[in-house]
Amino acid sequence: MNAQRSSSRGEDSTRNGMDEPGGEYFLRGEPIGAGFAIGPAFVVGEDLSLEPEARISHLTREQEHTRFSEAVERSIGQLKKLQNRIARLPEETQVEIGPMLEVYQRMLGPSRLQNGVVSRLDSGMTAEAAVHEATAELADLMLASSEERQLAGEDAAAAERRAGEFREIGRRVIRNLMREAFLSLSNMPDGSILVAHTLRPADAALIDPARVAAVVTEDGGATGHTAIMLRALGVPAVLAVEGVFDHVTDGTTLVVDGYSGSITVSPSARTTRQARKQVAAYAQERQELGRMRRLSSRMSSGEKITLQANLELPAELPLIAQSGAAGIGLLRTEFLFINAETLPDEATQYDIYAAIVSTMGSDPTTIRVLDWGGEKQGEALIRAGVVGRDSVNPALGVRGIRLLLEHPDLLETQFAAILRAAAKGPVRVLLPMVTVASEIVAAREIYERVARRLKRKGIETGETLPPLGVMIETPAAALTAGHLAQHADFLAIGSNDLTMYTLAADRASSEVLDLYNPLHPAVLRMISEVLSAAFLERCPVSVCGEIAANPRLTPLLIGLGCRSFSMSASMVPRVKQVVRHTDYNDCRLLARRILAETDAGEIGRLLDGFQSV
């Protein structure tokens, strides 16, 4: 988790079940929306089960079709009302919630969902059962097997969000079929902290940041639409708080720390005073971050640092403009394949890439070709024989560029679509999971061949061939970065995978989670080696992954030689704030001291002790 702050009372305050003489009780969950809040709890009841009681209808098929159509019309009307309501919210909130509501409305129109419901109604099902089964089936298509869902990663998070979209729209239609009421916050006192078992995306759209001080839920996680919207709303939030309803009732005073994920129940007078100071400081910080979006990312000593944003789904595109990012540093293309029944053809891919590149204008877009591994499942890729259903060790198997070179037609199609999109604006192309130079040579041969073919056909592409770069994600690539740089136009350090492969620790595995540490001296020295090698070869290099989005690590990475970062759009203003208040020479001194250390704990203490200008 990025940019977290510990509670003012230290780590003890984040352990559940710790009582103090003053009667305080501490809970912990997953921090979602940064910030602090203090106020009375407003508790909403447990979400009712919408599992259909009956599967076979006693009504005629025509009557069930009518019930479904009416429920769809009511759902669309509700979504339009929500759209009108969010028009009064801050612009950065609108650009997150608006596209999601549009997705919901498209789902309710002619779609696979509607076809699935209609076919079930024709077989004699109730409308509730038909909607429930159709949405559950589509949600399951978005996800991997039960074992593989435990693997964390950006693509898994995207698949879970898309699955959640189907479940959410299904619940809305079923509620309207059953005439069940939706969440109402009309009687919630201003300044209260909303406490719920589950908060669904459409419920989050009802939140007025001026009235709701914070949000606490028993369920949820950091990667869902609800979490994204709460961050966009700027509401301090902590989700997945186990046992919250055992200790919190209506009116209970709570202190919520959205940085660390800690919640203080019935705080003491001393804790309350400290919390009020934190709330005031957070309000001032938000004002400063709002100004950051319009300012340059230049250090106090004058050096220019490039801050770009990652893009996982086209719906997130407006957030990049709001963040002040200088382009897209990593456009992941897996979303085109995860939800596909058939492989996306050149025209389909071109339309999406061209729209993104056009929207970015003169800012560059770096498009990473398909980074698929055996841990992910996609029906289109399976049916096409590109991947199998099982893999003994997916992290070390045929993935990334290895997979694409085994199926060059897949790579040619993607290259062609990207090259055509390059006519709309500046583009760079990124190869994933490269470990040897021969992979770059083979990919470049295909790349240039596709470019020549398009030129012969008179198809418009960019004026020059877009740069072709490689991801540095393994120790092999890091230790030979200088050699790889001789064959690549730029390098991009994928810090998440580099940490995993270097330490032989999967960050998704709770058994070895303590070993996964990007501050391990071995990881930092590899990053330093890559940055130094790129400098010697005069090859542009950037850093992406969790460390790029962590403001605490920004001075260290700059000191190691990084001049370009790519991160989630929401973190760009925070990282920019650190950049603008940091001196380059101080960063260099910090990096030298840290590279001399052999203990990750001491490295962390040096980072905590670093003072910006």
N, C-alpha and C positions, 0 to 999 in steps of 0.2 A: 504494500500500500504506500502511496506516495505522499510526501509532504505532511506526514503525521506529526503531531505534537503530543508529548506526554502531558498528563494532567499535572496541575500545579502541586498536587500532593504526592507525586511520585507514582511508581509502578504499583504500589499496594492498592491504590485507589481503583485499579481496573480489575481486581479479582472479585468474582461473585461471592456473596455470602460473608463479607467481612464487616462485622459490626464494630462500632466505636462507642465510647461512653455517651457521646452526644446523640446516639440513636441513628446515626447515618448507616445507610446500607448501600453497598456498591454492586452494580451490575455491569456487564460488558457485552458488547455486540460488535457488529461490523460497521466501522465508520463510513458514512456515505457522503453526507454534506458537511463540509468543513465549517467550523464556527462554534460558538458557545450560546447557550440559552438557559434561562431559568424561568420557571413558571409552574402553575398548577396543571396537573394531568387532566386531560379530557379523554375518557376511556370510551371507545366504541366496542360494541359487542362482537362476538366471534362470527365470522362470515358463515352464513348458512350453506349447507351442502346443496348443490344443484344437480345432484345425481338423479336422473329420471326414475320415478317409481315404477312406471309402466313402460314396456318396450313396444308391445303390440297395441295398436289403437282400436278403440271401440267405435270411433267415428269413421265416416267415409273418407276415402282418400282426398276427395275434393275439399272436405272440411279441414283436414290437416294441412293441405296446401294453402288454404285461405288463412289459417292460424299462423303459419310460417310467414306468409307474405306480409301480414299485418304486423308481426313482431319485427320483421326486417324494416318496415317503414317507420315504426316507432324508434328503432335503434338508430336509423339514419337521422331522424329528427333530433334525437338526443345528442348525437355527435355534432350536428350542425350548431346546436345551442352551445355546446362546449367550445366549438371554434369561435363563436361570437364572444364567449366569455374570456377566452385567453387573449383576445385582441386588446384587452385592457391591461394585460400583464406586460412586464418588461420584454423588450424585443428579443433578448437572448433566450428568454423562456419560450416565446412564441416559436422560434425557429427549431426548438427541440420537440415541443408538444404538437405543433401544427402538422408536420409531416406524418407523425404517427396516427393522428386522427384521420388524415387523408388515406393512409394505408387501410385503416379499419373500414372506411366507407367503400374503398375499392373491393375489399373482401366481400362486402355485402351485395355487390353488384354481380354481373356475370363472371363467374370464377369457378375454380375447382371445388371450392367450398360449397357454393350453391349447387353445383352439379351433384356433389356427393350427397347433399341433403335431399335433393329432389329424387334421386334414385332410391334412397331409403324410404322416403314417403310413398313412392310407388309400390314398394314391397309390403306396405301395411304398417310401418312404424309410426309411433307418435312423433310429433314435431320435436318434442324435447329430446327424445332418444336419438332421432335422426341428426339433430344438430350436435348433440354430445358425441356421438360416434364419429361423425364426419370431421369435427374439429380435432378430436383426439387422434384420429388417423393421420391427419395432416401434421399435427404437432410431432407425432412420432417419427415422421419422415424427416423432420428437421434435426433429429438427434441420432447419435451413434448408439451402439449397444450399451447395455447397463454398465458393463465393465469399462468401456471406453469413455463414457461420460464423466468418469472420475478424473480424466486427464484435463488439466487446465490449459488454457490458451485462448488467444483472441478469437480463433475460429469457433471453438466450442462455445464461447460466450455469445457470439453472434447467432449461432444455431439455437441456443437456448432462448435468446430474445425473440427470434422468429417463431419458435414454438409457442412462446408466451403470447405472441400476437394472436395466434389461432385460438388458444385457450380463452384469451380475454374476450375476443369478439363472440365466441361461443357462449360464454357466460352471460354476456349482455343480451343476446337473443333469447337465451333460456329464461333469464330474469323477466324479460318482457312477455314471454309465453306464459310464465307462471304468475305474472303480475306482482312480482316481488319488488319491494322498495330498494332503491340504491342508497349509498352512503349520503347522509345529510350532515352538513357542518353549520347549518344556519343558527343553531342554538349554542354554538361553541363560543365561550367568552373570549374576547380579544386577549392575545398574549398567552394563550394556553399551549400546552404541549400535547399534541395528538398522540394517543397511545392506542394501537390497534393490533389485532392478530396478524392481519394481512392488509396491505394497501395496494390496490390494483392501479395500473396506469391511469385509467379513466378517473379513479378516485383522486389520484394525485393531481389531476388537472383541476380539481375543485378547490385546491388549496390556495388561499390568498396569503402570500408572504407577509403582508402587512398585519395579518390577524393571527397566523399560526407561528408560534415562536420556534417550534422544533417538531420533529416526527420521530417516534419510537415504535418499532414493530417487532413482533415475535418471530415472524417469518421474513423471507426475502434475502437478497444478496446484492453484491456490488455491481453485477453485470446486467441486471434486468432493466427494462424500460422505466420502471418506477424509480430505481436508483438514479438513472440518467436524468429524469425529469426533476427529481428533488435537488440534484446538483445544479441544474439549469435555473431552478427557482431560487437558489441561494439559501435554502432552508437547512439549518443544521439537522442532521438526521443520523440515527443509528438503527440498523436493521439486524435481524436475527439475534434478538436479545432473549436468551433462554431464561425462563422463570419470571419474566417481567410481570405477569398477571398474578403471581404469588405474592408480590410485594407492593403493587401499585393499584390504587383505586381512584375514583373521581376525586379531584381536589388535592391529591398528594403532591407536595412540592418536589420538583425534580430539577437537577442540574444536568444538562446534556452537553457533553464534549464531543463535537463532531469530528475532531481531529484524531483522538485516540480511541473513540468508541466507548468511552466510559460514561456511566450514568450514576449520579448520586441521588439516592432516595432519601427524602426528609433530611436535607442538609443542615448542618449546624450553622450557628450565626456566623462563625468565622468562614466557613465554606461559602456561605451565601454572599458575604462581602467580597470575597475573592472572585466569585463567579460574576458578580455585577461588573467588576473591573474588566474581566475578560470579555464580557458582552460588549462593553463600550469600546475596547480595543479592537474587537472584531469588526464592529461597524465602521470604524475609521479605516481599517485595513481594506474592507470592501470598496470604499470610495477610492482608495489609492489604486487598487487593482483595476477598477473601471477606467481610470486614466491611463493605465499601462497599455491598453489596447491600441491607443493612438500614438504612442511614443516609440522611438527607435530602440532597437536592442543593441545599444552601444555601451561599452563598459565605461566606468568613470575615468579610466585612463585613456579612452579613445578608441580601443579596438572594437571592430564590428563583429558581432556574433549572430549567426543565422539561426532563427527559430522557426521550424516548420511543424506541421501537424500531421498526424496519422489519420487515415480515412479507412474505416472498416465497411461502411455502408453509405450509399449515395444520400440517404436521408440525413446523415450527419453533416453534409456539406455546408449548410448555413452556419453551423457552429464554428467552422474554420474562419469565415469572414468576421464573425463576432470576436474571435480570439485575438486577431491582429497577427496571425501567423503569416510568414512570408512564403506561402506555398504549401504543397502537400509533399512531405518527405517520404511517405510510405502509403501507397494505395494498395491495400490487400484485395486481391481479385477472387479469393476463394468463395465469396458470397454468390458468385455467378454459377458455381458448380454444386454447392451444398444443397440447394433447393431445386435442382434441375432434374426433370424426368429424362431429358435428352441433353447431350452436350451442347452448350451454347455455340452457335455458329459465328462466323466472322461478322456478319451484319449485326447480330444481337450484341456482341461484345463492342463493336465499333460505336453503336448508338450510345451505350452507357459511357464508354471512355470519352467520346467526343463531347457529350453533355458536361462531364466533369471538367475536362480541360477548358472548354469554352467558358464555363463559370469562373474558373480561376484567372482568366484574362492573361496578363503578362507574368503572373506568378507561376513557377514551374510545378509540374506534377510528376512525381516519381512513381511509376507503375511497376509493381513486382509481379512477375508472371506467377502462374499457379504454384503455390507451395503446399503440395499435398503429401501427406504421410499415411502410413498404414493404420494409424490410430483413428483416422477419420473415415467415415463411410458416406458415400454418395451414390445413389442408385444409378445416375447417369454414367458415372465413371465405372461402376461395376458392370453395368450392361454392355458398355463399350469395351470391356476387357482391359481397361487401363489399370484398375486395381482389383485385388481380391478382397474377400470378406475377412480374412484372418491374416495376422502377421505375428510371428514369434516375438520380435523385438522391433516395433515400428520406429522407434527413435533412431535405431541404427540400421534401418532397412532401406528399401528403395523409396526415397522421398525427395522432394525438392527438384533440383536440376537433374538428378539421377533418373527420376521417373519421366521427366519431360524428354530427355534424350533417348529413353527407351521407346517413347511414343512421339516421334518428331512431328507427326501430323498435328498433334495437339498444340505443340509449341509454335508451329508455323501459323496456325490459325490465330493464335493469340498475338504473335508478332505482327501479323498483317493488320489486325484490328488496331493495335497500338500505333503502328506507323501511319495508318490513315488518320487516326485521331490527332497525330502530331501536326497535322495541317491546321488545327484549331488553336494551337498555342504551344509553349515550350514543354517538352516531355523528356523524361529520362526513363530507361528501362532497367529493371533490377532482377538479377538471377539469384534464386534462393539456394541455400545449402551447398555452396560450392566448396570443395575441399582440395581440388587439384587444378592446375592450369589447363590441362587438356579439356576439362569440362567447359571452360570459357572459350577455348579455341573452337570446339565443336558447336557450341551455341552461337558464336559469332558467325560461323560459316553459314548456319541456317538463317540467321538474322539478315545477313547481307544478301543472301540468295532471295529471300522474300522481298527485300527492298528492290532488288533488280527486277523481279517479276512484276511488282506493282508499277514500276517505272515504265516497263515495256508496254503494259496495258494502258498507260496514260492515266492511272489512278493518282489522284492528288495525295501527296504526303508532305512532310515538313521540308523546308528548304535544304536542310542538312540532316544527315542521319543522326537521330537522337543518341546521346551517350548510353553505352551499355556498361552497367556496373554489377558488382557482386556483393552478396551478403557475407560477412565474416562471422560465422556462428560456431565454429569448432576450433579446438586447439591447433589442428593441422592447418587450417586457413590462417589463424592468427600468427603462427610461427613462420609461415611462408608468405606473409602479406606483401612483402616487397616484391616477390616473384609474381604473385597474382596481380599486383598493381601494374606490372609491365604489360599485362594482357587486358586489363580492364580500364574503363574510362573514369571510374570512381569506385569507392568502397563505402559500405555501410555496415557498421558494427551492430549485430543483433545481440544485445547484451543478455537477454533472457536465455536464449539457447546457449550462448557462449558460457554463461555461468553454469548451466545445467551439465553441459558436456565436460567442462573443466573439472567440476567437483563430483561428477557422477552422481548427481542428486536431482531428482525430479521435484520441482517445486509444487507439483500437484499431489505428491505422496506425503501424507502426514508422518510416515515413518522416518523420512529423511529430511523433513522440512527444515529442521534446525541446521542442517548442513548446507542448505541452499543459501548462500550469502554472497551477493555481488561485491562486498567489501573484502572478501578473502584476498590476501596478497597475491595469490596466483592469478586471479581474475584481473585485478588491477594492473598487474605487470603485463599481462597479455594485451589488455587494452592499450597500455602505453606503448608496447612494441608495435602494434598496428598503426597507431597515430604517428609514431616516429618513422616507420617504414613508408607510410603514405607521403609524409613530408619530404623524405629523401627522394622519392620517385615523382614528386610534384603531382601527386594524384589526390584529387578532392576526397575527403572522407567525412562521414557523419556518424553520430551515435544515436541509436534508437533503442527502445525497450524501457523497462521500468526506471533504470538509472537516469535516463535522459529527462524523465518527467519529475525527478526528485530534486527540488531546489536545494536541498541540503548537500547534494553531490555536485551541483553545478560548478562551484569554484574549483573543485578537484579535477573535474573533466577538462575545464578550460586550462588549468595548470599542466595537465598531461598533454595538451596540444589540440584539443577539440575546438573547432570553430563553427560547427554546424550540428544542430540537435533536431530530432524529430520526436514528437510526443503527442499525447492526447490533447485535443484542442483546449480543453478546460484548464490545462496546466501551463499553457503558453504565457499568460499574464504573470503568474507567480514566478516562473523561471526568469522572465524578462525583468521583473523587479529585482531579483538577485543580481542579474547581469549588470544592470544599470548602477548598482551600488557596490560594485566590486572592482578592485584594482588588479590589473594583470600580473604585476610583479608579486603581489601577495599570493595570487593563485599559484604561481610558479614555485614559490617557497613552500606553500602547503603541499604541493604535489611531491616535491623532493623529500620532504619529511615523511610523507605517507609511504612512498616507495621504499624507504629505508626500513619500514616497520615490517614485522613478521607476524603480528598479532592483530586479528580483525577487531578485537575489542578496543585496543589502543588506537586503531585507525578511526573507529567511531568516535572516540573521545577527542581526537585531534579535529575531526570535522565539527563536532559540537562546540569546540573552543574557538573555531575560526570566526573572526569578526569582519563583516563587510564594512566598507567605508561609511 
